[in-house]
Amino acid sequence: MPSQIQVVIQLSSNSEAFNLFGSYDENLALLEDALNVKLVARGDSITISGEVKEVEDAQKLLEYLIAKAKKGQRVTAQDVNLAVRNMREGVDLTDAGDVVVVTNRGKVITPRTPGQKKYVDAIRANPLAFGIGPAGTGKTYLAVAMAIAAFKHRDFDRIILTRPAVEAGEKLGFLPGDIQEKVNPYLRPIYDACFDILGIDAFERYMQRGLIEVAPLAYMRGRTLESAFVILDEAQNTTPEQMKMFLTRMGLNSKAVVTGDITQIDLPRGVYSGLDQARTLLKDIPGIGIVYLTDKDVVRHELVSRIIRAYEEFDEDAWKEGKMSVPKGSGEKRADKEYSPAHRQEI
């Protein structure tokens, strides 16, 4: 029978315990279920009981989460689940986490995975940084957080947020309203990040004073962007010409962050992605950091990372030719044929 042990972890204050435990000790219950240990919280201490390996794992996870609680961060169920997942995949939990910025509501923004930490470090260290990866990895949110932190520290005079409006073919003239109203729907993820970090009132004040500018990529042509923190979002939908135009806008004392997902290119067939080209052309140039995020850096619902992994492993060519393997049984085969492009062409 495996030996059983107990370990007691002492917390430094009641507020630390409050930040760590979650509502009705929800976080402790999650750890118990995930690691097969028993956790008992009394006052400002936690007793871990169970088999040696499970107790050691629980102790490592709790120490990591306690470090977040000591910084005044409320540990969420998502934090717990992400930490458990990272540990199971062999990720060093100590690799993630310095404070990027504190929101107007007191929420502390930190990189939550080693990949995100590498991305934040690349933004700090380089005048130009690329964050390339799937949805949900925090590319846009962390870029906006870094921009706002640098702006608050007076490192830059303004923030410029842009993206290609490829869904409208960059031809926004037919849309109703002024330029801001035309481009707003295409920049919603950036707006959401700004609202979350600055608050709506502060964001609108900065916009009115011209300290934060939001514009489609087409409006960057001919400008020199000095003393600005510039973010190009959804860059996989730039053409090579647009990407070159954007990258050559950088002026003195400027920093640019380019984000995108090369698996989600919406350009017309036959048009090459500027992001895909740039990551190859610029990879060895000093002062340019290129970071690739993966499904391991997804910080949305854990199901999202599984979905991303399934699509990455999906053989589109085989599916189009009707050659994908399916479970045995006439029902499954019939459904597969009905929905495969090859079968539709036969019909």
C-alpha positions as CSV (number, residue, x, y, z in Angstrom):
1,M,0.0,0.0,0.0
2,P,1.5,3.4,-1.0
3,S,2.6,5.5,2.0
4,Q,0.4,8.4,3.1
5,I,1.8,11.7,4.2
6,Q,0.7,15.1,5.5
7,V,2.1,18.5,4.7
8,V,1.0,21.7,6.4
9,I,1.3,25.0,4.4
10,Q,1.1,28.2,6.4
11,L,-0.4,31.4,4.9
12,S,0.8,34.8,5.9
13,S,-2.6,36.5,6.3
14,N,-6.4,36.1,6.1
15,S,-6.5,38.2,3.0
16,E,-4.1,35.8,1.3
17,A,-6.3,32.9,2.3
18,F,-9.3,34.8,0.9
19,N,-7.6,35.4,-2.4
20,L,-6.5,31.7,-2.6
21,F,-9.5,29.7,-1.5
22,G,-12.2,31.1,-3.8
23,S,-15.9,31.2,-3.0
24,Y,-16.9,28.5,-0.5
25,D,-13.3,27.0,-0.9
26,E,-14.0,26.3,-4.6
27,N,-10.4,26.3,-5.5
28,L,-9.4,23.8,-2.9
29,A,-12.2,21.5,-4.0
30,L,-10.9,21.7,-7.6
31,L,-7.4,20.7,-6.5
32,E,-8.7,17.8,-4.4
33,D,-10.6,16.4,-7.4
34,A,-7.7,17.0,-9.9
35,L,-4.9,15.6,-7.7
36,N,-6.6,13.0,-5.5
37,V,-5.6,14.6,-2.2
38,K,-7.5,15.8,0.8
39,L,-7.1,19.5,1.7
40,V,-8.2,20.9,5.0
41,A,-8.2,24.7,5.5
42,R,-8.2,26.0,9.1
43,G,-7.6,29.7,9.7
44,D,-4.5,30.6,7.8
45,S,-3.1,27.1,7.2
46,I,-3.8,24.3,4.7
47,T,-3.2,20.6,5.5
48,I,-2.5,18.3,2.5
49,S,-3.1,14.6,3.0
50,G,-2.6,11.7,0.5
51,E,0.0,9.6,-1.3
52,V,3.5,11.0,-1.5
53,K,3.5,12.0,-5.2
54,E,0.0,13.5,-5.1
55,V,0.9,15.5,-2.0
56,E,4.1,16.8,-3.6
57,D,2.2,17.9,-6.7
58,A,-0.5,19.6,-4.6
59,Q,2.2,21.4,-2.6
60,K,3.9,22.7,-5.8
61,L,0.6,23.9,-7.2
62,L,-0.5,25.6,-3.9
63,E,2.8,27.4,-3.6
64,Y,2.5,28.7,-7.1
65,L,-1.1,29.9,-6.5
66,I,-0.1,31.3,-3.1
67,A,2.5,33.5,-4.9
68,K,-0.3,34.9,-7.0
69,A,-2.5,35.5,-3.9
70,K,0.3,37.3,-2.1
71,K,0.4,39.9,-5.0
72,G,-3.3,40.7,-4.2
73,Q,-4.6,38.6,-7.1
74,R,-7.9,36.7,-6.6
75,V,-7.1,33.1,-7.7
76,T,-9.9,31.9,-10.0
77,A,-11.1,28.4,-11.0
78,Q,-9.6,29.1,-14.4
79,D,-6.2,29.8,-12.7
80,V,-6.4,26.5,-10.9
81,N,-7.4,24.5,-14.0
82,L,-4.7,26.1,-16.1
83,A,-2.0,25.4,-13.4
84,V,-3.1,21.8,-13.2
85,R,-3.0,21.4,-16.9
86,N,0.5,23.0,-17.2
87,M,1.9,20.8,-14.5
88,R,0.5,17.6,-16.1
89,E,2.1,18.7,-19.4
90,G,5.5,19.2,-17.7
91,V,5.5,23.0,-17.8
92,D,7.6,24.7,-15.1
93,L,5.0,26.7,-13.2
94,T,7.6,29.2,-12.1
95,D,8.2,30.3,-15.7
96,A,4.9,32.3,-15.9
97,G,4.2,35.5,-14.2
98,D,5.3,39.0,-13.6
99,V,2.8,41.9,-13.4
100,V,2.2,43.7,-16.7
101,V,-0.5,46.2,-15.5
102,V,-3.2,46.7,-12.9
103,T,-6.6,47.5,-14.3
104,N,-8.8,50.3,-13.1
105,R,-10.7,47.8,-11.0
106,G,-7.6,46.5,-9.3
107,K,-7.3,43.3,-11.4
108,V,-3.6,42.3,-11.9
109,I,-2.7,41.3,-15.4
110,T,0.1,38.8,-15.7
111,P,1.3,36.3,-18.3
112,R,-0.4,33.0,-17.3
113,T,1.7,30.5,-19.2
114,P,5.4,30.2,-20.1
115,G,4.6,31.1,-23.7
116,Q,2.8,34.2,-22.7
117,K,5.8,35.2,-20.5
118,K,8.1,34.7,-23.4
119,Y,5.8,36.9,-25.5
120,V,5.7,39.7,-22.9
121,D,9.5,39.5,-22.5
122,A,9.9,39.8,-26.3
123,I,7.7,42.9,-26.4
124,R,9.8,44.5,-23.6
125,A,13.1,43.7,-25.2
126,N,12.5,44.6,-28.8
127,P,11.2,47.6,-30.8
128,L,9.2,45.2,-32.9
129,A,7.6,42.0,-31.7
130,F,5.4,39.4,-33.4
131,G,2.9,37.3,-31.4
132,I,1.7,34.4,-33.6
133,G,-0.7,31.8,-32.4
134,P,-4.3,30.5,-32.2
135,A,-7.3,32.3,-30.7
136,G,-7.5,32.5,-27.0
137,T,-3.8,32.7,-26.3
138,G,-3.9,36.3,-25.2
139,K,-2.0,37.8,-28.1
140,T,-4.2,40.9,-28.4
141,Y,-5.0,41.4,-24.7
142,L,-1.4,41.2,-23.6
143,A,-0.3,43.6,-26.3
144,V,-2.9,46.1,-25.3
145,A,-1.9,45.6,-21.6
146,M,1.7,46.2,-22.4
147,A,0.8,49.3,-24.5
148,I,-1.2,50.8,-21.6
149,A,1.5,50.0,-19.1
150,A,4.1,51.7,-21.2
151,F,1.8,54.7,-21.8
152,K,1.1,55.1,-18.1
153,H,4.9,55.1,-17.5
154,R,5.2,57.9,-20.1
155,D,7.5,55.7,-22.3
156,F,5.3,56.7,-25.2
157,D,3.1,59.7,-26.0
158,R,0.2,57.7,-27.6
159,I,-1.2,54.3,-28.5
160,I,-2.2,53.5,-32.0
161,L,-4.4,50.4,-32.6
162,T,-5.0,49.1,-36.1
163,R,-6.0,46.1,-38.1
164,P,-6.9,45.3,-41.7
165,A,-10.6,45.5,-42.4
166,V,-10.4,42.6,-44.8
167,E,-14.0,41.6,-44.3
168,A,-15.0,44.9,-46.1
169,G,-12.1,44.6,-48.5
170,E,-10.6,47.7,-46.8
171,K,-13.2,49.7,-48.8
172,L,-15.1,51.3,-46.0
173,G,-16.6,54.2,-47.9
174,F,-19.9,52.4,-48.5
175,L,-20.4,51.8,-44.7
176,P,-22.5,54.4,-42.8
177,G,-21.0,56.8,-40.3
178,D,-17.6,58.5,-39.9
179,I,-14.3,56.7,-40.0
180,Q,-14.6,55.7,-36.3
181,E,-18.1,54.2,-36.8
182,K,-17.0,52.4,-39.9
183,V,-14.0,50.6,-38.4
184,N,-15.4,50.0,-34.9
185,P,-16.9,46.6,-35.6
186,Y,-13.6,45.3,-36.9
187,L,-11.7,46.5,-33.8
188,R,-14.1,45.2,-31.2
189,P,-11.5,42.8,-29.5
190,I,-9.1,45.7,-29.1
191,Y,-11.8,47.9,-27.7
192,D,-12.9,45.1,-25.2
193,A,-9.3,44.8,-24.0
194,C,-9.0,48.6,-23.5
195,F,-12.4,48.8,-21.7
196,D,-11.3,46.0,-19.4
197,I,-8.0,47.5,-18.5
198,L,-8.7,51.3,-18.5
199,G,-12.4,51.4,-18.0
200,I,-14.8,52.9,-20.6
201,D,-14.7,56.5,-19.3
202,A,-10.9,56.7,-19.2
203,F,-10.6,55.1,-22.7
204,E,-13.1,57.6,-24.2
205,R,-11.2,60.5,-22.6
206,Y,-7.9,59.3,-24.1
207,M,-9.6,58.9,-27.5
208,Q,-11.0,62.4,-27.4
209,R,-7.6,63.9,-26.6
210,G,-6.0,61.8,-29.4
211,L,-3.8,59.9,-27.0
212,I,-5.3,56.6,-28.2
213,E,-6.1,56.3,-31.9
214,V,-8.0,53.5,-33.5
215,A,-7.9,53.3,-37.3
216,P,-8.0,50.7,-40.2
217,L,-4.6,49.7,-41.6
218,A,-5.3,51.6,-44.9
219,Y,-5.1,54.9,-43.0
220,M,-1.5,54.3,-41.8
221,R,-0.2,54.9,-45.3
222,G,2.1,57.9,-45.6
223,R,2.5,58.5,-41.9
224,T,5.5,58.3,-39.6
225,L,4.5,57.1,-36.2
226,E,6.8,58.7,-33.6
227,S,6.8,58.2,-29.8
228,A,4.0,55.7,-30.2
229,F,3.1,52.2,-29.1
230,V,1.5,50.7,-32.2
231,I,-0.4,47.4,-32.3
232,L,-1.4,45.7,-35.6
233,D,-4.0,43.0,-34.9
234,E,-5.2,40.2,-37.1
235,A,-2.0,40.7,-39.2
236,Q,-2.5,37.3,-41.0
237,N,-5.0,39.3,-43.2
238,T,-2.5,41.8,-44.4
239,T,-1.0,41.4,-47.9
240,P,2.8,41.6,-48.2
241,E,2.5,45.2,-49.5
242,Q,0.4,46.2,-46.5
243,M,2.8,44.5,-44.0
244,K,5.8,46.3,-45.5
245,M,3.9,49.6,-45.5
246,F,3.0,49.1,-41.8
247,L,6.5,48.1,-40.6
248,T,8.1,51.0,-42.4
249,R,5.9,53.5,-40.5
250,M,7.9,53.2,-37.3
251,G,9.4,56.5,-36.2
252,L,11.8,57.5,-33.4
253,N,11.0,56.1,-30.0
254,S,8.3,53.8,-31.2
255,K,7.4,50.2,-30.5
256,A,5.2,47.9,-32.6
257,V,3.5,44.7,-31.8
258,V,2.1,42.5,-34.6
259,T,-0.4,39.8,-33.7
260,G,-2.0,37.1,-35.9
261,D,-3.0,33.5,-36.4
262,I,-1.6,32.1,-39.7
263,T,-4.2,29.3,-39.6
264,Q,-7.1,31.8,-39.9
265,I,-6.2,33.7,-43.1
266,D,-9.3,35.4,-44.7
267,L,-7.6,36.8,-47.7
268,P,-8.9,36.0,-51.2
269,R,-7.6,32.8,-52.7
270,G,-4.2,33.3,-54.3
271,V,-3.3,36.3,-52.1
272,Y,-0.3,35.6,-49.9
273,S,-0.3,36.6,-46.2
274,G,2.0,39.5,-45.2
275,L,2.4,38.0,-41.7
276,D,3.4,34.6,-43.1
277,Q,6.0,36.3,-45.3
278,A,7.3,38.6,-42.6
279,R,7.9,35.9,-40.0
280,T,10.3,34.2,-42.5
281,L,12.0,37.3,-43.9
282,L,12.6,39.0,-40.5
283,K,13.4,36.1,-38.2
284,D,17.1,36.8,-38.0
285,I,17.1,40.6,-37.7
286,P,18.3,42.0,-34.4
287,G,15.6,44.0,-32.6
288,I,12.8,41.9,-33.8
289,G,11.3,39.2,-31.5
290,I,9.0,36.5,-32.9
291,V,7.1,34.3,-30.5
292,Y,4.9,31.4,-31.4
293,L,2.0,30.6,-29.0
294,T,0.3,27.2,-29.0
295,D,-2.8,25.5,-27.7
296,K,-0.9,25.1,-24.4
297,D,-1.1,28.9,-24.0
298,V,-4.9,29.1,-24.5
299,V,-6.5,30.7,-21.4
300,R,-10.1,30.4,-22.4
301,H,-12.3,27.4,-21.6
302,E,-10.1,24.2,-21.5
303,L,-12.3,22.8,-24.4
304,V,-10.9,25.6,-26.7
305,S,-7.4,24.1,-26.6
306,R,-8.8,20.7,-27.5
307,I,-10.7,22.2,-30.4
308,I,-7.6,24.0,-31.7
309,R,-5.6,20.8,-31.4
310,A,-8.2,18.8,-33.3
311,Y,-8.2,21.4,-36.2
312,E,-4.4,21.4,-36.3
313,E,-4.4,17.6,-36.7
314,F,-7.2,17.7,-39.3
315,D,-6.3,16.5,-42.8
316,E,-8.2,18.9,-45.0
317,D,-7.0,17.4,-48.3
318,A,-8.2,13.9,-47.2
319,W,-11.5,15.3,-46.2
320,K,-12.0,17.1,-49.5
321,E,-11.2,13.9,-51.3
322,G,-13.6,11.9,-49.2
323,K,-10.8,9.7,-47.8
324,M,-11.1,10.5,-44.1
325,S,-11.5,7.4,-41.9
326,V,-14.8,7.1,-40.0
327,P,-16.0,4.7,-37.3
328,K,-17.5,1.5,-38.6
329,G,-21.2,1.5,-39.2
330,S,-23.4,2.5,-42.0
331,G,-24.8,5.6,-40.2
332,E,-21.4,7.2,-39.7
333,K,-20.3,6.4,-43.2
334,R,-23.4,7.8,-44.7
335,A,-23.1,11.0,-42.7
336,D,-19.4,11.4,-43.7
337,K,-20.2,11.0,-47.4
338,E,-23.2,13.4,-47.2
339,Y,-21.0,16.2,-45.9
340,S,-17.7,15.6,-47.7
341,P,-17.0,17.9,-50.6
342,A,-16.1,14.9,-52.8
343,H,-19.5,13.4,-52.3
344,R,-21.3,16.7,-53.0
345,Q,-19.4,16.9,-56.3
346,E,-20.6,13.4,-57.2
347,I,-24.2,14.5,-56.6
